[in-house]
Amino acid sequence: GLEPDGKLIWTYFEAMVPPMMPKSLIVMGSGAIGIEFASFYRTMGCDVTVVEVMGQVMPVEDAEISAIARKSFEKQRMKILTGTKVTKVEKGADSVTAHVEDEKGGKQTITADRMISAVGVVGNIENLGLEALGVKTDRGCIVIDGLCRTNVKGLYAIGDVAGPPMLAHKAEHEGVICIEHIKGLDVHPMDKRKIPGCTYCHPQVASVGLTEAKAKEAGYDIRVGRFSFAANGKAIALGEDNGLIKTIFDKKTGQLLGAHMVGAEVTELIQGYVVAMNLETTEEDLMHTIFPHPTLSEMMKESVLDAYGKVLNA
């Protein structure tokens, strides 16, 4: 009973062009799509409840960034249930009732005008003749290498069918790699660790590279820098002083392993760290770079300085 019907249970297609504005909404799943719609509808005055099976909202994001975002969402009176799953949905004439159960076995029901199913996107690889050609797939995605080649000579795949992250800018770059390689040009393979992820909610969330937890799991000895929006003049002037920029470095080499942000316009700022990672920039390069004042971008340098005990404006 959890399948979208386009009327009471929406996919993101229906959520983009609603025939009416619901007064209450259940959002099942708190990935980028779920949180973006939850944030939008809450801003429009809708009573929103987010149900997430994992232990944090936006599960792929750094836990510290996720916690700050959640606090902000809840301050906006968005209700968030983590470690909770929808077990059954009952449809009324013009409403839905979700039966939810948390990880401790606690149960409750939530009734709302509409529900959005945002538990993930899958590429459409059915009925393409892949099986007949012997194309290798894995968990609903076509398996490719860094140059977008499948295991079948001469056959390439790009975009959502080629697996996560399922982002427009990733698909576009794969298209460039694919065509340039077919042309015979010298092409750099895709490095998925350097693909930025952006969530267009309020506050915005953006990230690239490894989270703190993933860096530790990978065996790195790390340095972590943090800088709060509350200490930045431009953020204060904008009235957007709630946020954080977090950077993660390999203590041994100074390599930038990851950057994670929550706050105003961070989806515009993240590309600075993406460029830095592509250039194999170290902390020294970033600390010697002059950032303009007064800007939000100053916080990017301050976060790096903080990782090495040299922060100026904390």
Residue, then its C-alpha position, 0 to 999 in steps of 0.5 A: g500500500l506504499e506505492p505512489d498513485g499520483k493522487l494521494i501518494w505523490t512521486y516528485f513528479e506530482a509534487m512539482v505540479p500539485p493540483m492543490m496545496p495540501k494543508s498537511l504532508i507526510v514525506m517518506g524519505s529524507g534524502a535530497i529529494g525528500i528534504e527539498f520538498a519538505s522544506f519547500y512545502r513547509t515554507m509554503g505553510c504546509d504542516v510537514t512530517v518527515v519519516e526517515v528509516m535511517g538514524q539521521v536526516m540526509p543520511v549521506e551527509d556528514a552527521e554534524i552537518s545533518a544535525i545542524a540542518r535538522k535543528s533548523f528544520e525543527k525550529q521551522r516547526m517541521k516534524i522529523l522522525t528518524g529511525t522510523k519506517v512506514t509500515k502501512v498506508e491507509k487511503g481515505a477519500d481525500s487523505v492518507t494515514a501512515h502507520v509508522e514504527d520506530e526502531k524501538g518498536g514504538k508505533q503511531t499513526i499520522t494522517a495528512d492530506r497527501m504523502i510524498s514517496a521520496v525513498g530514492v530514484v532508480g535508472n530506467i534500464e528495463n526493456l533496453g535489450l541489455e540482457a541480450l547483449g550481456v551488459k553487466t548490471d548491479r542493483g538496477c544500474i549499468v556497470i561502467d568504468g571511469l570512462c563510462r564504458t560498459n563491459v560490452k565493447g563500443l557500448y557506453a552508459i551515462g546518467d541515472v542508468a549508470g548509477p549514483p550519485m544521480l545528479a544532473h551535473k554528474a550526468e552532464h560530465e559523464g556525457v562529455i567524458c563519453i563523447e571525448h573518449i569515443k572521439g579519441l581524446d585524452v580524457h580524465p576518468m570520472d572520480k566520484r569522490k570529487i562530485p559535489g552534492c547539493t540540497y536546495c532546502h533552507p538552510q542549504v546543504a552542500s558537500v564533496g568528498l569524504t565525511e568525517a566518519k568515512a575518512k576515519e573508516a578509510g583509515y585516515d588520521i585526520r584534522v577537522g576544521r570548523f567555522s560558524f556562520a555566526a562569526n561571519g560579518k556577511a552572514i550576519a548582515l544577510g540575517e543568515d548567521n545559522g550554519l557551519i563549514k567543515t573541512i577534513f584533511d589528511k594529517k599526514t599529507g595535508q590533502l583535502l579529503g572532504a568539505h561539508m556545509v550547511g547555511a546560506e548559499v553553500t551550494e554556490l560556495i562548494q565549487g571552491y573546494v571541488v576545484a581545490m580537490n581537483l588541483e590536489t590542493t593542500e592546506e598550505d595552498l588554501m591558507h595562502t589564498i586571499f579570500p575577499h572581505p566581506t564575503l561568505s567565502e571567507m569562512m571557507k579559509e577560516s575552516v581550513l585555518d581552524a583545522y590547523g589551529k590558526v583560525l583568525n575570527a572564531 
